[in-house]
């Protein structure tokens, strides 16, 4: 069977339900009365403002943080030390981090207890934006660290230094222009995620009105068909917003290119390494403090404002906590990430990169209409509530993320190696297995780890495709977040964190192990 | 064989008035070995551990495997049942038993998605307190399509230690808010408890209480609800964060009360305070109280979708949930503290006293006020969101 056929078949299986989902979304756009209802609804403008605010803060913030750290630290021992932390920071699920962040910075959070600083996190989506900026900057840095070619760039940097340009100047002229195009996909995913995130917005976002994504989600869950249609239309408008962000990003990129291309010949010796070091430290410290909050809350017995520490310590919360969702989550995530790995390898080899954008669509669209489309399909096929159905529903998000991580590295394979292999008369299969896969072991492992954590984070697909029968740590955490027991919420958040952490550590170690045996991978 | 079953069932139907025990026995036989998927809101650890106990009992005494599907919102399951129906799944549905409130019941009943007429045939129905609204849900007749499980009443929670005098009427509440600005709030509708709070205010404030027994009439809606909006317009600037934003759930308000951020929380469970005190979430001085005139009360139910797979098993579970043994345990504040729907006078001697002994200790009881028609929920939520849904 030809590779091309297999690639299209695998991808077709995963993406076929996208069509009913998209059709479902598009229908209300043709109904003027739904537009009217949306126009008359007074929550809409506030929700739009909150969404725009949080998205701009998230995207601009994460990019700035990423660039500052990168320009300040790369290359060198400091960067290597920081990059070693990245997988752990990245493996932290959004929901768990948001819970810890809330315990830290909320009105009655620990910081207020400690030094009386209090700010309303939820107003105008500020807290949501800041949290996402932090979290997504690690994602961007991780992508950057897997994509950059050390050899060429460090040579170019040396040349720039030898011409007398300062450390920051060289990096802006050399690193940033080659970094940004490679971050294109990751940035798009950040925009789409920030626009359409539901679970984190529920925890940290504004609620009167909520963000557009949460509003759409509430409407889609409504029994009233008109509200459902309004939810669909709002989802569609999120896609439109994404388009605006793409155009804006493209314009800014052109402006930057023009500015960078202009040389005045002046040399600035500015070095932002101390700034970057301390920024990196603050970011990591925030993360550790948020985690510490979760750990303390999970063992706290009676902890009320304004006490700085709990009245007592007890493991009763852990004893009462349920552990069976951990097993379900692990099996689901392993199955979907390994299936996803197979699909992306087939696609990278046999598929056409021109269609990558289409495959990445699920990352740029609000999840809910897609989940609804998938669910309808599963109902017709009588496959809802079973393992294959749930794994399949996760793949729609797992595959694009894995592709996003693996594609640029695959593109960078030296074609001369492949041509050489061809001259030996090797078949495409043999070249994939003996040349490409070993070369790309590291990016593929990274893709696997990302796929695994994406699968763990899935809430809506697990709930719908699993007919509510699959209790994962994520569905458990979200179900508990509507309650008022910080202890159980902290415990579930910690459990949700455990699995991706272990997976990232494993892939990192495997990557290192491979590097020990193959010089080129180091 | 199939013919025989048909004949037997015809006979069973013919003699159903006399043959209830036999019917029930055959239902129990049928239920043995079935797996029942019980979809229930899973936000409260007390409810979750009670349901774990129920699952153990069902397995041990009835051979029924009870799988509890924990939902963040019962509307998720309603949506699923609707989707299954529109996809043509008339049997083999994924929900066998569902914990519902009035609005969701109303939606499913209207669409004909529920199994009718089974609840009143259950053996434990004879213990049910007929003085409570167990045959109607939000002014809509249940037709035996749902079995009562517990009852609830909207209550306010306050801490007596703070030395404040609890407001016992709507004007007193407003005066209280003036005396303590920024220390009151209520959950943001469409949260179930938040909407109930609005309904409570509407019941005590409106000049036309009869209108609430029927679905809202667009012609008179404005007139009936005008006193409510006037009241809220005065109240909101005095609320937490100036009424610009509201807590998402009553559970979050409990926490804010414990932290001293608010002076009052609301609950739909009169024994909730005892439960919170037991779990060390509130001090011993906390009290549940209500308006002297009465507070909104209702009964919550379990229902069986028409397309349920394990219908016999679901009925056996529903019957067990109504049993004196299960109700006594459920009413215990240390376990859950949900008010019973049984009449303790009809129970055999020791059980009746045991049930009475479970009454919450930290509660100042007030009369039940009947709920408005289910359609009011949607109308009030819509109007509330239009007026206050954006700061």
Interface residues (C-beta under 8 A of the other chain):
Chain A: X41 X42 X43 X45 X46 X47 X107 X108 X120 X122 X123 X202 X206 X207 X208 X209 X218 X221 X222 X223 X224 X301 X302 X304 X305 X320 X372 X375 X376 X379 X380 X382 X384 X385 X463 X464 X467 X468 X469 X471 X475 X476 X478 X479 X480 X482 X483 X484 X485 X486 X488
Chain B: X37 X39 X42 X43 X44 X45 X49 X67 X69 X70 X71 X72 X73 X75 X76 X77 X78 X79 X80 X82 X83 X84 X87 X89 X92 X94 X95 X103 X104 X107 X188 X190 X241 X244 X245 X246 X248 X249 X250 X251 X252 X253 X254 X255 X256 X258 X259 X260 X261 X280 X281 X378 X385 X386 X388 X389 X390 X391
